[in-house]
Each structure stands twice: as C-alpha cells, then as structure tokens.
Amino acid sequence: MSASFFKDNPQFKEAKGAVEVISPDTLLVRLQPQSVEQEEDELMLSLFLDFLTKQALLNPDAELEAYTEAMAAVDEELMTGVELDS
C-alpha cells in the first residue's frame, strides 16, 4: 500500500490484514483496523509512561526500583482467581 492510501484512510494505519489473489489480475485486500478499545488501552499506557518519565525527570534524586521476578510472582499470586471483565 502506498503512503497516500494511509494518509487518505487514517483508520487503517497500523492495521493488520491479508491479500488474497482472486485471479491473475485481481487482488482482494482485507484490512482489520485497530479496535477503539485497543487504541484507548495504548493511549492510557502512553499517558502513564509519559507521567513516569516526567516524574523521573522532575525528581532525579528519587530512587527508581526495578520491577523484579519476585514482584511479578507476588502480583500473580494476588491476581489468582480474579476474573476480569472483557
């Protein structure tokens, strides 16, 4: 796809898809745009990471703590049995 296609159709930017050959001179292109929920999730993650970066830059003397395997194990244990709405 050319860049102009995505400029004219921004809803398909970063979309996944497939091309299927119908005949020697015909292609069928199927694009699956990102869902609104996925876009919202990505926006929230981006805002959160921006917040963390800003806090780290504003407080350079504050100690940052790496997220460890042990922390992940504790979090997994806390989440055991929790059902998330989808």
QUIGI-V339299 format. One record per backbone hydrogen bond with DSSP energy under -1.0 kcal/mol. NH is the residue of the N-H (numbers start at 1). CO is the residue of the C=O. Records with the same first field share a line. If there is no record, write none. Layout:
NH = CO + CO
This chain:
6 = 2
7 = 3
8 = 4
9 = 5
12 = 9
13 = 10
15 = 12
16 = 32
18 = 30
20 = 28
22 = 26
23 = 26
26 = 23
28 = 20
30 = 18
32 = 16
39 = 35
40 = 36
41 = 37
42 = 38
43 = 39
44 = 40
45 = 41
46 = 42
47 = 43
48 = 44
49 = 45
50 = 46
51 = 47
52 = 48
53 = 49
54 = 50
55 = 51
56 = 52
57 = 53
58 = 54
59 = 55
62 = 59
72 = 68
73 = 69
74 = 70
75 = 71
76 = 72
77 = 73
78 = 74
79 = 75
82 = 79
